[in-house]
Amino acid sequence: MSGFQSQTALHRVFTFALVTVLLAICSTRIVAQQPAVSPEFILATRAMREGRIEEAAAGFAAAVKRQPGYAEAHLNLGLANEELGKYDEAITSLREALRLKPHLRGANLFLGISEFRLNRLDEAASAVQKETTVYPKDATAWMWLGVVRLAQDRAEDAAEALDKAAKLNPSDQDILY
């Protein structure tokens, strides 16, 4: 396996772990704040946590259809599609989530990751930069900004972003790698 392939595999594992954590945080807050969360959303969240990504995607799509103004459903549909490698669909869902709720935590980060996967580096950098601006203590967003900057051959900017990520979360093995 080449260095790039192992780095990509590591990023996929890291992304899945991040999605799982983000879903746990968001779904707890969402259910606590909005008692009208659709049953499709709840079942899809459970499926996502259990690694049943295709089922989760279908459930989040149903939740979006039932509640089209529910930004978190669009976000989670985007996360599921990103995990399935359906990056264009993920981007569409994530953009809609951001249209509905411009500062929705994680939406710009995963928009950037999906853009990165399609080698749209300028769009990826822009999205991840927005996440670091709105959430400046998000070590993961800084790490991804570093990854994108590295892919753009902007080594100094990459080092600066990765240093920031390491200072925010010095024990994170993904950042240190």
Rosetta silent file (secondary structure, phi, psi, omega in degrees, C-alpha in Angstrom):
SEQUENCE: MSGFQSQTALHRVFTFALVTVLLAICSTRIVAQQPAVSPEFILATRAMREGRIEEAAAGFAAAVKRQPGYAEAHLNLGLANEELGKYDEAITSLREALRLKPHLRGANLFLGISEFRLNRLDEAASAVQKETTVYPKDATAWMWLGVVRLAQDRAEDAAEALDKAAKLNPSDQDILY
SCORE:     score description
SCORE:     0.000 S_00000001
   1 L     0.000  130.396 -179.184    0.000    0.000    0.000 S_00000001
   2 L   -72.508  166.414  178.199    1.466    3.365   -0.978 S_00000001
   3 H   -59.170  -41.431 -179.877    1.857    6.219    1.499 S_00000001
   4 H   -65.187  -42.184 -179.900   -1.058    8.078   -0.091 S_00000001
   5 H   -64.942  -41.734  179.487   -3.301    4.986    0.080 S_00000001
   6 H   -68.390  -35.108  176.866   -2.460    4.347    3.733 S_00000001
   7 H   -66.413  -40.781  178.438   -3.032    8.030    4.497 S_00000001
   8 H   -64.991  -42.618  178.289   -6.390    7.867    2.684 S_00000001
   9 H   -62.467  -42.398  177.755   -7.355    4.705    4.588 S_00000001
  10 H   -61.685  -41.463  179.410   -6.389    6.382    7.861 S_00000001
  11 H   -64.611  -38.128  179.531   -8.497    9.415    6.931 S_00000001
  12 H   -65.417  -43.775  178.389  -11.514    7.178    6.174 S_00000001
  13 H   -63.020  -44.932  179.605  -11.219    5.444    9.563 S_00000001
  14 H   -62.544  -43.553 -179.503  -10.786    8.796   11.272 S_00000001
  15 H   -61.919  -43.947  179.338  -13.730   10.284    9.374 S_00000001
  16 H   -61.882  -43.247  178.414  -15.994    7.387   10.361 S_00000001
  17 H   -62.629  -41.628  178.846  -14.995    7.764   14.013 S_00000001
  18 H   -64.586  -41.592  177.917  -15.605   11.498   13.827 S_00000001
  19 H   -60.089  -44.022 -178.495  -19.010   10.972   12.212 S_00000001
  20 H   -62.292  -45.009  178.847  -19.980    8.571   14.991 S_00000001
  21 H   -64.804  -45.777  179.976  -18.948   11.022   17.717 S_00000001
  22 H   -60.927  -41.378  177.563  -20.637   13.947   15.952 S_00000001
  23 H   -62.679  -41.515 -179.843  -23.853   11.942   15.584 S_00000001
  24 H   -63.153  -44.548  179.963  -23.822   11.050   19.265 S_00000001
  25 H   -66.124  -51.818 -175.923  -23.360   14.674   20.296 S_00000001
  26 H   -64.455  -43.826 -175.574  -25.814   16.132   17.790 S_00000001
  27 H   -66.985  -34.850  177.399  -28.563   13.571   18.252 S_00000001
  28 H   -64.896  -46.128  179.380  -28.533   14.009   22.036 S_00000001
  29 H   -66.254  -41.040 -176.413  -28.796   17.790   21.707 S_00000001
  30 H   -65.237  -48.111 -178.427  -31.355   17.586   18.909 S_00000001
  31 H   -64.014  -37.837  179.416  -33.666   15.200   20.714 S_00000001
  32 H   -67.752  -34.933 -175.521  -33.382   17.298   23.883 S_00000001
  33 H   -87.623  -29.587 -173.019  -34.137   20.541   22.026 S_00000001
  34 L  -131.443   97.213 -178.901  -36.779   19.378   19.573 S_00000001
  35 L   -66.274  -12.244 -177.489  -39.329   16.815   20.745 S_00000001
  36 L   -91.228   22.128  177.524  -40.778   16.701   17.204 S_00000001
  37 L   -63.233  133.768 -176.161  -37.824   14.810   15.745 S_00000001
  38 L   -68.499  151.570  176.785  -39.169   12.319   13.249 S_00000001
  39 H   -61.295  -32.197  178.235  -38.990    8.600   13.978 S_00000001
  40 H   -60.463  -41.123  179.972  -37.055    8.194   10.709 S_00000001
  41 H   -63.629  -45.358 -179.307  -34.341   10.485   12.063 S_00000001
  42 H   -63.164  -45.834  179.673  -34.068    8.569   15.328 S_00000001
  43 H   -66.409  -38.100  178.899  -33.899    5.179   13.599 S_00000001
  44 H   -66.780  -37.934  177.606  -31.396    6.476   11.053 S_00000001
  45 H   -62.540  -43.558  177.852  -29.195    7.845   13.823 S_00000001
  46 H   -62.096  -44.695  179.651  -29.205    4.445   15.524 S_00000001
  47 H   -60.962  -41.021  179.824  -28.372    2.733   12.215 S_00000001
  48 H   -63.216  -45.323  179.590  -25.475    5.145   11.642 S_00000001
  49 H   -61.147  -32.677 -178.332  -24.066    4.506   15.106 S_00000001
  50 L   -88.695    4.289  176.079  -24.265    0.769   14.463 S_00000001
  51 L    82.711   11.060  177.819  -22.444    1.083   11.145 S_00000001
  52 L   -92.520   75.697 -167.751  -25.455    0.366    8.942 S_00000001
  53 H   -67.936  -43.458 -179.894  -24.662    3.296    6.687 S_00000001
  54 H   -62.887  -41.489  176.950  -26.947    2.531    3.737 S_00000001
  55 H   -63.731  -41.349  178.385  -29.899    2.079    6.079 S_00000001
  56 H   -61.579  -45.566 -179.951  -28.957    5.311    7.832 S_00000001
  57 H   -59.220  -44.248  178.777  -28.788    7.186    4.528 S_00000001
  58 H   -63.255  -40.470  178.979  -32.246    5.946    3.556 S_00000001
  59 H   -66.100  -42.005  178.493  -33.603    6.933    6.962 S_00000001
  60 H   -68.315  -34.583  175.913  -32.083   10.412    6.831 S_00000001
  61 H   -62.479  -40.684  177.388  -33.456   10.844    3.291 S_00000001
  62 H   -66.401  -38.592  178.516  -36.914    9.979    4.664 S_00000001
  63 H   -64.935  -39.814  177.730  -36.409   12.414    7.544 S_00000001
  64 H   -64.301  -40.599  179.701  -35.445   15.165    5.075 S_00000001
  65 H   -64.527  -39.701 -179.790  -38.542   14.419    3.011 S_00000001
  66 H   -73.106  -39.478 -176.913  -40.731   14.608    6.118 S_00000001
  67 L  -129.547   75.588 -174.792  -39.011   17.699    7.567 S_00000001
  68 L   -63.826  -17.947  178.950  -37.283   19.559    4.705 S_00000001
  69 L   -94.277    8.638 -176.579  -36.427   22.519    6.927 S_00000001
  70 L   -92.620   98.630 -173.600  -34.602   20.376    9.490 S_00000001
  71 H   -57.525  -39.973 -176.817  -30.921   21.233    9.012 S_00000001
  72 H   -64.704  -31.647  176.437  -29.637   18.388   11.182 S_00000001
  73 H   -67.412  -40.670  176.316  -31.375   15.810    8.983 S_00000001
  74 H   -64.220  -42.570  177.662  -29.626   17.271    5.933 S_00000001
  75 H   -57.465  -50.634 -176.556  -26.320   17.249    7.829 S_00000001
  76 H   -67.608  -33.473  173.778  -26.692   13.610    8.795 S_00000001
  77 H   -63.462  -40.815  176.131  -27.751   12.636    5.284 S_00000001
  78 H   -61.972  -41.919  178.656  -24.595   14.349    4.072 S_00000001
  79 H   -62.582  -43.970  179.656  -22.497   12.442    6.628 S_00000001
  80 H   -64.175  -44.744  179.397  -23.992    9.125    5.557 S_00000001
  81 H   -65.284  -35.647  176.856  -23.472    9.874    1.868 S_00000001
  82 H   -62.309  -44.853  179.952  -19.887   10.969    2.560 S_00000001
  83 H   -63.952  -32.174  178.480  -19.254    7.681    4.318 S_00000001
  84 L   -81.809   -3.196 -179.198  -20.764    5.803    1.344 S_00000001
  85 L    81.729   13.345  177.696  -18.467    7.663   -1.050 S_00000001
  86 L   -94.283   72.156 -169.161  -21.354    9.585   -2.623 S_00000001
  87 H   -67.490  -39.482  178.565  -19.528   12.875   -2.370 S_00000001
  88 H   -62.822  -41.552  177.713  -21.656   14.940   -4.768 S_00000001
  89 H   -66.569  -39.339  177.140  -24.793   13.902   -2.886 S_00000001
  90 H   -60.327  -45.253 -179.402  -23.075   14.621    0.419 S_00000001
  91 H   -60.342  -43.549  179.041  -22.121   18.088   -0.796 S_00000001
  92 H   -59.601  -46.692 -179.445  -25.704   18.827   -1.839 S_00000001
  93 H   -66.044  -41.987 -178.622  -27.042   17.792    1.581 S_00000001
  94 H   -67.492  -38.205  176.457  -24.350   19.643    3.497 S_00000001
  95 H   -64.363  -38.521  178.233  -24.912   22.837    1.529 S_00000001
  96 H   -66.935  -40.930  176.538  -28.622   22.622    2.264 S_00000001
  97 H   -58.157  -42.800  179.850  -27.897   22.108    5.968 S_00000001
  98 H   -70.498  -32.852  176.262  -25.719   25.224    5.901 S_00000001
  99 H   -63.404  -41.670 -178.736  -28.351   27.191    4.005 S_00000001
 100 H   -74.326  -35.201 -176.179  -30.852   26.340    6.727 S_00000001
 101 L  -145.458   88.642 -170.813  -28.432   26.819    9.626 S_00000001
 102 L   -56.435  -25.653 -178.518  -25.227   28.644    8.571 S_00000001
 103 L  -111.379   29.313 -179.492  -23.255   27.830   11.721 S_00000001
 104 L   -65.709  117.949 -175.166  -24.283   24.195   12.098 S_00000001
 105 L   -58.000  129.399  177.272  -21.343   22.522   13.781 S_00000001
 106 L    90.853  -19.618 -175.279  -19.519   20.077   11.542 S_00000001
 107 H   -65.660  -46.603  178.314  -21.362   20.962    8.334 S_00000001
 108 H   -67.924  -35.157  177.960  -18.559   23.049    6.827 S_00000001
 109 H   -60.113  -51.028 -177.800  -15.979   20.528    8.007 S_00000001
 110 H   -73.584  -26.810  171.342  -17.683   17.625    6.235 S_00000001
 111 H   -62.257  -45.421  177.924  -18.445   19.791    3.223 S_00000001
 112 H   -62.613  -40.916  178.966  -14.708   20.436    3.022 S_00000001
 113 H   -63.409  -43.048  179.158  -13.884   16.760    3.443 S_00000001
 114 H   -65.508  -41.175  176.334  -16.277   15.811    0.640 S_00000001
 115 H   -62.540  -40.330  177.790  -14.844   18.518   -1.627 S_00000001
 116 H   -60.191  -43.793 -179.488  -11.357   17.245   -0.767 S_00000001
 117 H   -61.247  -27.656  177.611  -12.339   13.699   -1.737 S_00000001
 118 L   -93.857    9.439  178.801  -13.331   15.058   -5.169 S_00000001
 119 L    62.660   27.906  173.848  -10.010   16.926   -5.395 S_00000001
 120 L   -94.780   77.027 -167.749  -11.760   20.302   -5.334 S_00000001
 121 H   -68.565  -37.185  178.707   -9.085   21.734   -3.135 S_00000001
 122 H   -65.246  -43.058  178.387  -10.045   25.418   -3.243 S_00000001
 123 H   -65.752  -39.650  178.305  -13.643   24.610   -2.278 S_00000001
 124 H   -61.856  -46.633 -179.496  -12.393   22.230    0.422 S_00000001
 125 H   -61.946  -43.078 -179.748  -10.085   24.860    1.879 S_00000001
 126 H   -60.723  -46.503 -178.299  -12.831   27.471    1.876 S_00000001
 127 H   -65.760  -47.323 -177.903  -15.304   25.218    3.694 S_00000001
 128 H   -67.584  -35.274  176.389  -12.837   23.959    6.303 S_00000001
 129 H   -60.694  -40.068  177.302  -11.539   27.501    6.844 S_00000001
 130 H   -61.256  -41.229  179.290  -15.122   28.573    7.640 S_00000001
 131 H   -62.504  -41.484  179.856  -15.349   25.790   10.227 S_00000001
 132 H   -70.011  -27.576  178.164  -12.128   26.956   11.899 S_00000001
 133 H   -72.280  -44.985 -178.201  -13.404   30.536   11.901 S_00000001
 134 H   -76.152  -36.009 -179.258  -16.734   29.667   13.516 S_00000001
 135 L  -124.992   74.607 -173.002  -15.255   26.988   15.821 S_00000001
 136 L   -66.680  -11.501  178.792  -11.630   28.070   16.394 S_00000001
 137 L  -101.736   13.336  179.718  -11.051   25.426   19.086 S_00000001
 138 L   -87.041   98.134 -177.124  -12.012   22.512   16.832 S_00000001
 139 H   -60.282  -36.844 -179.010   -8.752   20.595   16.503 S_00000001
 140 H   -64.300  -41.295  178.275  -10.193   18.270   13.862 S_00000001
 141 H   -63.107  -41.697  177.815  -11.124   21.182   11.610 S_00000001
 142 H   -64.008  -38.835  178.332   -7.602   22.590   11.945 S_00000001
 143 H   -61.246  -46.841 -179.559   -6.161   19.160   11.128 S_00000001
 144 H   -65.892  -34.359  175.356   -8.268   18.933    7.968 S_00000001
 145 H   -61.672  -39.977  176.033   -7.296   22.458    6.992 S_00000001
 146 H   -62.765  -42.372  178.686   -3.696   21.288    7.263 S_00000001
 147 H   -61.211  -45.337 -179.363   -4.427   18.217    5.133 S_00000001
 148 H   -66.139  -44.996  179.808   -6.074   20.354    2.451 S_00000001
 149 H   -61.213  -36.933  177.075   -3.309   22.958    2.505 S_00000001
 150 H   -63.063  -43.007  178.594   -0.752   20.180    2.120 S_00000001
 151 H   -65.397  -26.562  177.207   -2.630   18.874   -0.923 S_00000001
 152 L   -84.147    4.517 -176.094   -2.574   22.425   -2.311 S_00000001
 153 L    61.309   37.073  177.040    1.228   22.462   -1.951 S_00000001
 154 L  -113.137   71.268 -171.639    0.972   25.171    0.681 S_00000001
 155 H   -59.184  -42.083 -179.327    3.377   23.605    3.170 S_00000001
 156 H   -63.500  -45.510  178.495    3.748   26.648    5.443 S_00000001
 157 H   -64.501  -37.333  178.214   -0.013   27.088    5.773 S_00000001
 158 H   -63.334  -46.623 -179.523   -0.383   23.345    6.335 S_00000001
 159 H   -61.665  -41.036  179.315    2.234   23.368    9.096 S_00000001
 160 H   -62.229  -45.936  179.879    0.548   26.334   10.770 S_00000001
 161 H   -66.075  -42.702 -179.951   -2.865   24.636   10.736 S_00000001
 162 H   -67.695  -36.355  174.887   -1.469   21.302   11.922 S_00000001
 163 H   -62.338  -42.668  177.888    0.481   23.012   14.713 S_00000001
 164 H   -60.796  -44.724  179.167   -2.735   24.719   15.825 S_00000001
 165 H   -60.756  -44.006 -179.067   -4.527   21.345   15.803 S_00000001
 166 H   -65.409  -35.806  177.595   -1.738   19.730   17.839 S_00000001
 167 H   -69.022  -36.473  179.864   -1.841   22.542   20.417 S_00000001
 168 H   -72.135  -33.102 -178.229   -5.610   22.198   20.758 S_00000001
 169 L  -143.635   76.269 -173.066   -5.476   18.412   21.136 S_00000001
 170 L   -66.361  -13.335 -179.248   -1.916   17.282   21.857 S_00000001
 171 L  -100.989    1.193 -178.979   -2.856   13.648   22.518 S_00000001
 172 L   -74.938  114.589 -176.831   -4.765   13.040   19.264 S_00000001
 173 H   -65.436  -34.057  178.746   -2.841   10.387   17.352 S_00000001
 174 H   -64.615  -40.804  179.207   -4.431   11.340   14.001 S_00000001
 175 H   -68.302  -44.227 -178.879   -3.228   14.910   14.358 S_00000001
 176 H   -65.029  -30.794  178.934    0.225   13.850   15.469 S_00000001
 177 L   -65.039    0.000    0.000    0.486   11.449   12.520 S_00000001
